[in-house]
Amino acid sequence: MRVVPPAELLLGTKPQEIVPRLWKRRQTETGYAYLVGLPSYWGREDGVVEAAEYQV
């Protein structure tokens, strides 16, 4: 599975691919529901940036 966020050509951001981590897959009546983690970063108040994960 790959996630491709939209590129913002007016702001000059280039297309990129994000590889999520699959945490859970559950079968439903209409298909599957997935719990995935996307890599992200967390900025602390003291200015330090830490690696994090956003789960959806």
C-alpha positions as CSV (number, residue, x, y, z in Angstrom):
1,M,0.0,0.0,0.0
2,R,1.3,3.4,-0.9
3,V,-0.1,6.9,-0.1
4,V,0.5,9.7,-2.5
5,P,-0.4,13.1,-1.1
6,P,-1.4,15.8,-3.6
7,A,1.5,18.0,-4.8
8,E,0.9,21.8,-4.4
9,L,2.4,23.2,-7.6
10,L,1.8,26.8,-6.6
11,L,3.8,26.3,-3.4
12,G,6.5,24.4,-5.2
13,T,6.1,21.1,-3.4
14,K,6.9,18.0,-5.3
15,P,4.9,14.7,-5.4
16,Q,6.1,12.2,-2.9
17,E,5.1,8.7,-1.8
18,I,4.5,7.7,1.8
19,V,4.7,4.0,2.9
20,P,2.3,3.4,5.8
21,R,2.5,0.6,8.4
22,L,-0.5,-1.7,8.4
23,W,-1.6,-2.4,12.0
24,K,-4.9,-4.1,11.6
25,R,-7.3,-5.3,8.8
26,R,-10.9,-6.2,9.6
27,Q,-13.4,-7.6,7.2
28,T,-16.8,-5.9,7.1
29,E,-20.0,-6.6,5.1
30,T,-18.9,-4.2,2.3
31,G,-15.2,-4.9,2.2
32,Y,-12.2,-4.3,4.6
33,A,-11.4,-1.6,7.1
34,Y,-7.7,-0.9,7.7
35,L,-5.9,0.7,10.6
36,V,-2.7,2.2,9.2
37,G,0.1,4.4,10.7
38,L,1.6,7.2,8.6
39,P,5.0,8.6,9.5
40,S,4.9,12.2,10.8
41,Y,6.8,14.6,13.0
42,W,5.9,16.4,16.2
43,G,7.3,19.8,17.0
44,R,7.7,20.4,20.8
45,E,7.4,23.8,22.4
46,D,11.2,23.8,23.0
47,G,11.8,23.6,19.3
48,V,12.9,20.0,19.1
49,V,11.3,17.9,16.4
50,E,10.5,14.2,17.1
51,A,9.5,11.4,14.8
52,A,5.9,10.3,15.4
53,E,3.2,8.2,13.8
54,Y,-0.3,9.3,12.8
55,Q,-2.8,6.4,12.9
56,V,-6.0,6.4,10.8
